[in-house]
């Protein structure tokens, strides 16, 4: 059974997320000189083929607010896609100046953020395709239900998390 599971895992094509198998993570809004990202996305590949994205998003510099979220994603037509039925449940933690929100404060913040995301993104399928840039980074182009959403476009770089990258907003 272990051999069959290993064979299944090796046979699965993670498409544009393949660098995540070797432990690399996605750095959104990279500043290579400062080794900073506005968000970091790591991937976990389950034996059953499920892919999980574990994200850290710096949403405010002062006070420093970091949102942690985990979402199930899938690869379709060489794009990373997701459908979040309940975005509030995807938010696993929120830290303010390094202190995790707890109890009602966490639940209230999760609901507010999820409601805002719902307003902006709706219920559609959110897909990202990655296109190479000359500098080695990627242009992440977003569609929602197949409609281009250029306002969500960003720059992404696969990085080694052991190389000292941190979260920071652009200067």
N, C-alpha and C positions, 0 to 999 in steps of 0.2 A: 504494500500500500504506500509506503514511503517513497519508493521508486516511482510509482505512478504519479504521486503528488509532485515530486521533483520534476518529472518529465512534463507535466502540465504547466508548472511554473516556468520552466525554461522555454516552452513552446509559445507562451503568451507574448504577443508583440505589444509593447507599451508605446509604440510609435514615438511621438515627440517627447514622451516622458522617460524614454529609455535611460538617459543619464542618471535619473533618480534611482535606478536599480543599484548603481555603484556608490550610492551615498551622496552624490551631488545634490544641491538644492538650488531652487530658482531664486535669484535676487532681482526684485523689481526696483526700477529706478536706481540702477547701480551708479555709485561714484567710485570708480576703480582706485583713484589715488587715495581716497579716504577709507576705502574698504567698507562702505556703508550701503545699505539698501533701505528703501521705504517699506518694503515687505519682503518676507522670505517664505517660500513654499517648499515643503519637503513632501516626499511621497513614500507611502508604504504599499507593498504589493502582497496581498493575501493569497494563500494557497488556492482559494476558490476563484481567483481571477479578479476579485474586487480591488480597486485602486483607491487609496485614501490620500487626500491632500491635507496636510497639517500646516496651517498658515499662521504667521505672526504678522500683524499689520500695525505699523506706527501711525495712529490716527491723529495724534496731537503731540507737539514738542514740549509745551509748558502749560499745564502739567503734562508730563510724559504719560500718554495713554497708549497702551499696547493691547490690541485685541487678538486673542488666540481663537482659531476656529478649525474644525475638522469637517471635511465634506467628502462624500463619495463622488468620485469622478470616473469617467470612462472615455475611451478613445474611439472616435468615430470619424471616418474619412480623414485621417491624419490630424484630427483636432482633439483637443482636450475639452470635454463637455461635462456639464452637470445640470441637474435639476434639483433645486432645493425646495422641498415641500414646506419645511418649517425652518427658516433661516435662524430663528432664535435658538433652536436646539443645536445648530452647528457651532454656535459660539460657546467655546468651552471655558474661557476665562477672559477677564478684563483686568488689567493692572493699571493703577494710577500711581505714578512715581515709584514703581516697583512693588506696590502693595496690592494684592489681589482683592477685588471687590468680592463681597460675600453676601449671602442671604438676599434680602429684599433689594438692596442696592444693586447687586448683580442682576437679579431678575428684571428690575426696572430698566437698567441700561441695555440688557439683551433685547427686551421688547422694543425699546426706542430705536435701536440700531436695526433690528429686523424689520420694523415698520418702515423706516427710511429706505432700506434696501428694497423692500417690496414696492415702494412707490417708484423708485428709480429703475429697477430691473423687471418688475412684474413677475409672472409665474413661468415664463418661457424657459426654453433650453438655452443655456449660456455656454457658448463654445469659443475657444481660443485657438487660433492657428499661429504658429511661430515661423517667422520668415527671417533668414539670415541677414545681418547688417555687415558692412565691410569691416567693422572693428571686432567682429567675433561675437557681438551681442545679438539678440534676436528682437525683432519687432513683433509684439504680441497683438494681433488683430482680433477683435471681439465681434461676435454676432449674437443676437438674441432672437431666437426663432427664425434664424436664417437671414435676419436683417443686419447689415453692417452698422456697427455702433462706434464710429471713429473717436468719439469723446472718451471711450474707455481704453484706447490704444496705449500701450506702454512699452518700455524697453526692459528686456529680461536678459540676465546673464546666468548661466549655470556656474556655480561656484562650489568650492570645497569648504564646508562649514568649519573645518579645523584651521582655516587660514586667518581667523580673527575678524571676520566680517561681523558688523553690528547693524542695528536699526538706527537710522537717522533721517530726518527730513532734509531736502536740498537746502543749501545755504543761499 
